Amino acid sequence: MNDLPGLTRHPQHPLPFYCVRGEDFDAWRKLQLPAIGQWLDAQKYTASSGTLMLLPGEGGIGSAVIGIGNRLDPFTYAHAPYALPPGDWQLASEMDAAAHQALVLGWGLGSYRFRRYKKPLREPAMLAIGADTDAETLDVLAACVRVRDLVNTPTEDMGPDELEAVTLEIAGRHGATVEVIKGDDLISQHYPAIHAVGRASHRAPRLIHLEWGNADAPRVSLVGKGVCFDTGGLNIKASAGMRNMKKDMGGAAHAIALAELIMARGLKVRLSLFVAAVENAIGPDALRPGEVIATRKGVSVEIDNTDAEGRLVLCDALVRASEDKPELLLDFATLTGAARIALGPDLPALYANDDALANDWLVAGQQTFDPLWRMPLWRPYLRYLTSTIADIANGSSSSMAGSVTAALYLERFVPEGQKWAHLDVYSWNDNDRPGRPAGGEAQGLRAAFAMLKARYPG
């Protein structure tokens, strides 16, 4: 609770605020004291969504009105923490449970600022919550904060070692077990693609494997791309493209946070988490274009481009996860710029080989205001990954369908009949918006949890 932004269980002299939709404003205004009505009229305030009005009281501010839109959308409340003056505030409006959950979540998301290296210019207004506040909402907020903090932390302080340490800390709190295979042990234990990508770094590559839950529960496996920094390798990125590549472990951040949320809420699953944690560095031992590398599945891969490294580490992890024959296999990865060109920064690209799984995740996204968009596994595009000397190439000289071909590459390593979905996430906000501060972002995470909760209630 202490780590959740903008929320307090111990308010000091909180001021009241009202949440009012524009279409309800006239009726609400008529119920106020004449002096308040005159104040609102003088300000020409109408409670349009995303606005706020401070109301006078004895000796200063007496209360506030927050203009909102859809009461179930967390982001309709997210402007409030920095629009209101600092201090403690409490809800004075009547609100049903679902809307209150949205308020708490949106207030927390709107209050978040990354604080590790720089103190924010001001503190957010604090929302007073009680002991009866929905615990699941707080856990969901904590998962979103987890993703943001992991992605925002520079690689110096968030490399493979640190991702391992975070996973071990979470496992310790929830009674999970963790196995870590790293360095040259990746070769002897048959993870050659993960090793090939990470071998040039002074930080040992590794596969982090967490297990939790009853052995007889349905198995759900999560896989995350944990490229802690991506130079592009010898196909080096331009400076603009490399600038924010601390976020290339965003898929791992999502998978770790979702695993933590599943355990915190006690979903009835046998949970497996696999994080392929590497740094795609440049050095004497760096992976070279034109090389052919092995994979855990035995499929040979020609390296068309060393900057298409995420799919290389994921393919070994997906094969390992599939060996346990999970009921569901989900992977998260900041995989392609092509997905951003197709869908922009706000919509993660969802690929799935099972329509029911895809539809459930999409519906959950609509219900939680955590949108994603399904893209096609158009298998004729496998022609773009043809190699003349290996079973498959990791890239193509064509710029066509880059996100689709990346997903098709991953599908090559998922066994037939295995239900699988892949989310290509941006994990980033390019600029500040209410509830979406610039920097790391959780996308599709709340929707994924809602989908899993519906299937495996705790």
Residue pairs with C-beta under 8 A, 6 or more apart in sequence:
1 7
1 9
1 138
3 142
3 145
4 108
4 138
4 141
4 142
4 145
5 108
5 111
5 112
5 113
5 124
5 145
6 81
6 107
6 108
6 110
6 111
6 112
6 124
6 125
6 126
6 127
7 104
7 107
7 108
7 111
7 126
7 127
7 129
7 138
8 88
8 126
8 127
8 128
8 129
9 128
9 129
9 130
9 131
11 88
11 89
11 90
11 126
11 128
12 87
12 88
13 87
13 88
14 87
14 88
14 89
14 90
14 128
15 61
15 62
15 63
15 64
15 87
15 88
15 89
15 90
16 63
16 64
16 89
16 90
16 91
16 92
17 63
17 64
17 65
17 66
17 80
17 84
17 89
17 90
17 91
17 92
17 93
18 28
18 63
18 64
18 65
18 66
18 92
18 93
19 66
19 68
19 71
19 77
19 91
19 93
19 95
19 103
20 28
20 47
20 65
20 66
20 67
20 68
20 93
21 47
21 49
21 67
21 68
21 69
21 71
22 46
22 47
22 48
22 49
22 67
22 69
24 47
25 46
25 47
25 67
28 47
29 37
29 40
30 37
32 40
35 56
36 55
36 56
39 55
39 56
40 53
40 55
40 65
43 53
45 51
45 53
45 65
46 67
47 53
47 65
47 66
47 67
47 68
48 67
49 67
49 68
49 69
49 76
50 67
50 69
50 76
50 79
50 434
51 66
51 67
51 79
52 64
52 65
52 66
52 67
52 79
52 80
52 83
52 84
53 64
53 65
53 67
54 61
54 63
54 64
54 84
54 85
55 61
55 62
55 63
55 64
55 65
56 62
57 63
61 85
63 92
64 84
64 89
66 77
66 79
66 80
66 83
68 76
68 77
69 76
70 76
70 369
71 95
71 98
71 99
71 102
72 98
72 99
72 102
72 369
73 102
73 106
73 369
74 102
74 103
74 105
74 106
74 109
74 369
74 435
75 106
75 109
75 110
75 369
75 434
75 435
75 436
76 102
76 106
77 102
77 103
77 106
77 107
77 110
78 106
78 107
78 109
78 110
78 434
78 435
78 436
79 110
79 434
79 435
80 107
80 110
80 125
81 107
81 110
81 111
81 124
81 125
81 127
82 110
82 111
82 122
82 124
82 125
82 434
83 125
84 125
85 125
86 122
86 123
86 124
86 125
86 126
87 125
87 126
88 125
88 126
88 128
89 125
89 126
89 127
89 128
90 127
90 128
91 100
91 103
91 127
91 128
95 103
97 134
100 133
100 134
101 134
101 136
101 137
103 127
104 127
104 129
104 133
104 134
104 137
104 138
104 141
105 137
105 140
105 141
106 435
107 127
108 127
108 141
108 144
108 145
109 141
109 144
109 435
109 436
110 124
110 434
110 435
111 124
111 125
112 144
112 145
112 148
112 437
113 120
113 124
113 437
114 148
114 149
114 152
114 437
114 439
114 440
116 149
116 152
116 153
116 157
136 265
139 261
139 264
139 265
140 261
140 446
140 449
142 260
142 261
142 264
143 257
143 258
143 260
143 261
143 442
143 445
143 446
143 449
144 257
144 442
144 445
144 446
146 253
146 256
146 257
146 260
147 250
147 253
147 254
147 257
147 427
147 440
147 441
147 442
147 445
148 439
148 440
148 441
148 442
149 440
150 158
150 163
150 166
150 249
150 252
150 253
150 256
150 257
150 440
151 246
151 247
151 249
151 250
151 253
151 427
151 428
151 439
151 440
151 441
152 439
152 440
153 162
153 246
154 246
155 228
155 229
155 246
155 279
158 228
158 246
158 249
159 203
159 228
159 229
159 277
159 279
160 182
160 198
160 203
160 204
160 205
160 206
160 226
160 228
160 277
160 278
160 279
161 203
162 228
163 208
163 226
163 228
163 249
163 252
163 256
163 275
163 277
164 178
164 180
164 206
164 208
164 277
166 256
167 178
167 208
167 210
167 256
167 273
167 275
168 178
170 176
170 210
170 256
170 259
170 260
170 263
171 177
171 178
171 210
171 212
174 212
174 260
174 263
174 264
175 212
176 210
176 211
176 212
176 263
176 271
177 210
177 211
177 212
178 208
178 209
178 210
178 211
179 208
179 209
179 211
180 206
180 207
180 208
180 209
181 189
181 191
181 206
181 207
181 209
182 204
182 205
182 206
182 207
183 204
183 205
183 206
184 195
186 192
186 194
186 195
186 205
186 206
186 207
187 195
190 296
191 207
191 296
191 316
191 320
192 293
192 294
192 295
192 296
192 316
193 293
193 294
193 295
193 296
193 301
193 312
193 313
193 315
193 316
194 205
194 206
194 207
194 276
194 278
194 312
194 313
194 316
194 317
195 205
196 287
196 291
196 293
196 312
197 205
197 227
197 233
197 278
197 280
197 287
197 309
197 312
197 313
198 204
198 205
198 206
198 278
198 279
198 280
198 281
198 313
199 205
199 285
199 286
199 287
200 233
200 280
200 281
200 282
200 283
200 284
200 285
200 286
200 287
201 278
201 279
201 280
201 281
201 283
202 281
203 228
203 279
205 276
205 277
205 278
205 279
205 313
206 276
206 277
206 278
207 274
207 275
207 276
207 277
207 316
207 317
207 320
208 226
208 273
208 274
208 275
208 276
208 277
209 272
209 273
209 274
209 320
210 259
210 271
210 272
210 273
211 270
211 271
211 272
211 273
212 259
212 262
212 263
212 270
212 271
213 268
213 269
213 270
213 271
214 268
214 270
215 270
216 270
217 268
217 269
217 270
217 456
218 268
218 269
218 270
218 327
218 328
218 456
219 269
219 270
219 271
219 272
219 324
219 325
219 326
219 327
220 262
220 269
220 270
220 271
220 272
220 326
220 327
220 328
220 330
220 452
220 456
221 271
221 272
221 273
221 274
221 321
221 322
221 324
221 326
221 328
221 329
221 330
222 255
222 258
222 259
222 271
222 272
222 273
222 274
222 330
222 331
222 332
223 255
223 273
223 274
223 275
223 276
223 314
223 317
223 318
223 321
223 329
223 330
223 331
223 332
224 249
224 251
224 252
224 253
224 254
224 255
224 256
224 273
224 274
224 275
224 276
224 331
224 332
224 333
225 248
225 249
225 250
225 251
225 252
225 276
225 310
225 313
225 314
225 331
225 332
225 333
225 334
225 335
226 249
226 251
226 252
226 275
226 276
226 277
226 278
226 313
227 245
227 248
227 249
227 278
227 279
227 280
227 309
227 310
227 313
227 334
228 246
228 248
228 249
228 277
228 278
228 279
229 245
229 246
229 248
229 279
229 280
229 281
230 237
230 242
230 245
230 248
230 280
230 307
230 309
230 310
231 237
231 242
231 245
231 280
231 281
231 282
232 241
232 242
232 280
232 306
232 307
233 280
233 281
233 282
233 286
233 287
233 306
233 307
233 309
234 282
234 286
234 287
234 288
234 289
234 306
235 289
235 305
235 306
235 307
236 242
236 282
236 307
237 245
237 307
241 337
244 428
247 334
247 427
247 428
247 440
248 280
248 310
248 334
249 277
249 334
250 332
250 333
250 334
250 425
250 426
250 427
250 428
250 440
251 310
251 331
251 332
251 333
251 334
251 335
251 423
251 425
251 427
252 275
252 276
252 277
252 332
253 427
253 440
253 442
254 332
254 423
254 425
254 427
254 442
254 443
254 444
254 445
254 448
255 273
255 274
255 275
255 330
255 331
255 332
256 273
256 275
257 442
257 445
258 332
258 445
258 448
258 449
259 271
259 273
261 445
261 449
262 269
262 271
262 449
262 452
263 271
265 449
265 453
265 458
266 458
267 452
267 453
267 456
267 457
267 458
268 456
268 457
268 458
269 452
269 456
272 321
272 324
272 326
274 317
274 320
274 321
275 317
276 313
276 314
276 316
276 317
278 309
278 313
280 306
280 307
280 309
286 306
287 293
287 303
287 306
287 309
288 303
288 306
289 303
289 304
289 305
289 306
290 302
290 303
291 302
291 303
292 300
292 301
292 302
292 303
292 389
292 390
293 300
293 301
293 303
293 312
294 300
294 301
295 301
295 312
295 315
295 316
295 319
295 413
296 315
296 316
296 319
296 320
297 315
297 319
297 413
299 315
299 391
299 392
299 412
299 413
300 390
300 391
300 392
301 312
301 315
301 387
301 390
301 391
301 392
301 393
301 394
302 387
302 389
302 390
302 392
302 393
302 394
303 393
303 394
304 387
304 393
304 394
304 395
304 396
304 397
305 394
305 395
308 394
308 395
308 406
310 333
310 334
310 335
310 406
311 333
311 335
311 394
311 406
311 409
311 410
312 394
314 331
314 333
314 335
314 410
314 413
315 409
315 410
315 412
315 413
317 331
318 329
318 331
318 410
318 413
318 414
318 420
319 413
321 329
322 329
322 413
322 414
322 415
322 418
325 418
326 418
327 419
328 357
328 419
328 420
328 421
328 452
328 455
329 414
329 418
329 419
329 420
329 421
330 420
330 421
330 422
330 423
330 448
331 410
331 420
331 421
331 422
331 423
332 423
332 425
332 444
333 422
333 423
333 424
333 425
334 424
334 425
334 426
334 427
335 403
335 406
335 407
335 422
335 424
336 349
336 402
336 403
336 406
336 424
337 402
338 399
338 401
338 402
338 403
338 404
338 406
339 348
339 349
339 375
339 402
339 403
339 424
339 426
340 426
341 402
342 349
342 375
342 403
343 349
343 373
343 375
345 426
345 428
345 429
345 430
346 371
346 426
346 443
347 371
347 372
347 373
348 372
348 373
348 423
348 424
348 425
348 426
348 443
348 444
349 372
349 373
349 375
349 403
349 407
349 423
349 424
350 358
350 361
350 362
350 372
350 373
350 374
350 375
350 421
350 422
350 423
350 424
350 444
351 374
351 375
351 376
351 377
351 404
351 407
351 410
351 411
351 421
351 422
351 423
351 424
352 358
352 361
352 374
352 377
352 420
352 421
352 422
353 377
353 411
353 414
353 418
353 419
353 420
353 421
354 419
354 420
354 421
357 419
357 420
357 421
358 374
358 421
360 451
360 454
360 455
361 372
361 421
361 444
361 447
361 448
361 451
362 372
362 374
363 451
364 370
364 447
364 448
364 450
364 451
364 454
365 371
365 372
365 444
365 447
367 447
367 450
368 446
368 447
368 450
370 443
370 444
370 445
370 446
370 447
370 450
371 447
372 423
372 443
372 444
372 447
375 403
375 404
375 407
375 424
376 404
377 404
377 407
377 408
377 411
378 401
378 404
378 408
379 408
381 400
381 401
381 404
381 405
381 408
382 405
382 408
382 412
384 396
384 398
384 400
384 401
384 405
385 392
385 393
385 394
385 395
385 396
385 405
385 408
385 409
386 392
386 393
387 393
392 409
392 412
394 409
395 405
396 405
403 424
406 424
407 422
407 424
410 422
411 420
411 422
414 420
423 443
423 444
423 448
425 443
425 444
426 441
426 443
427 440
427 441
427 442
427 443
428 439
428 440
428 441
429 436
429 437
429 438
429 439
429 440
429 441
430 438
431 438
432 438
